[in-house]
Amino acid sequence: MHTPDSFLHPWMAGAFIMLTGAVLAVAAMRARDWVTEYRIQLFAIVAAAVFAAQMLNWPIPGGTSTHFVGGAFAAIVLGPLLGTLAVALVVAVQALVFGTTARLHSEGRV
């Protein structure tokens, strides 16, 4: 997310992708027992709120910025299993939408 291109070695990126896949698979399997219509609606609301809140950046000293940490909020409201899945969904959408937009902008296509 905030790491520059080619900062992580390919083996490290692959290891974290595999670890993330395993954690998300376990969370999805265990969360099946919790899912109700109410929790699905709450999941959607929390994911949308985290997505919107994480778009706001506040400058801090040192030339960098900070933004809302949605993982803690999602885990408090939804519990750790559904919170993990909600944040994974938010980060995936942000990476696909804004990562592609940033790349196209840097290439001069936008």
HUPEJO-V998381 format. One record per backbone hydrogen bond with DSSP energy under -0.5 kcal/mol. CO is the residue of the C=O (numbers start at 0). NH is the residue of the N-H. E is the energy in kcal/mol with one decimal. If there is no record, write none. Layout:
# HUPEJO-V998381
co-><CO;CO>
nh-><NH;NH>
e-><E;E>
This chain:
# HUPEJO-V998381
co-><3;8;9;10;11;12;13;14;15;16;17;18;19;20;21;22;23;24;25;26;27;29;30;30;35;36;37;38;39;40;41;42;43;44;45;46;47;48;49;51;52;52;55;57;59;59;63;65;67;68;69;70;71;72;73;73;74;78;79;80;81;82;83;84;85;86;87;88;89;90;91;92;93;93;94;95;96;97;98;99;100;101;102;103;103;104>
nh-><6;12;13;14;15;16;17;18;19;20;21;22;23;24;25;26;27;28;29;30;31;32;33;34;39;40;41;42;43;44;45;46;47;48;49;50;51;52;53;54;55;67;67;65;62;63;59;57;69;72;73;74;75;76;77;78;78;82;83;84;85;86;87;88;89;90;91;92;93;94;95;96;97;98;98;99;100;101;102;103;104;105;106;108;109;107>
e-><-1.5;-2.4;-2.6;-2.1;-2.3;-2.2;-2.3;-2.4;-2.6;-2.3;-2.2;-2.5;-2.7;-2.2;-2.4;-2.5;-2.4;-2.3;-2.5;-2.1;-0.9;-0.8;-1.3;-1.2;-2.0;-2.0;-2.5;-2.6;-2.1;-2.2;-2.9;-2.7;-2.2;-2.5;-2.8;-2.4;-2.4;-2.8;-2.4;-1.0;-1.2;-0.7;-0.5;-2.5;-0.7;-0.9;-2.4;-2.9;-1.0;-0.9;-2.9;-2.3;-2.1;-2.4;-3.1;-0.6;-1.3;-2.2;-1.8;-1.7;-2.5;-2.4;-2.1;-2.1;-2.4;-2.8;-2.2;-2.3;-2.6;-2.6;-2.5;-2.9;-2.1;-0.9;-1.0;-0.8;-1.8;-2.4;-2.0;-2.6;-2.5;-2.3;-1.6;-2.5;-0.8;-1.1>
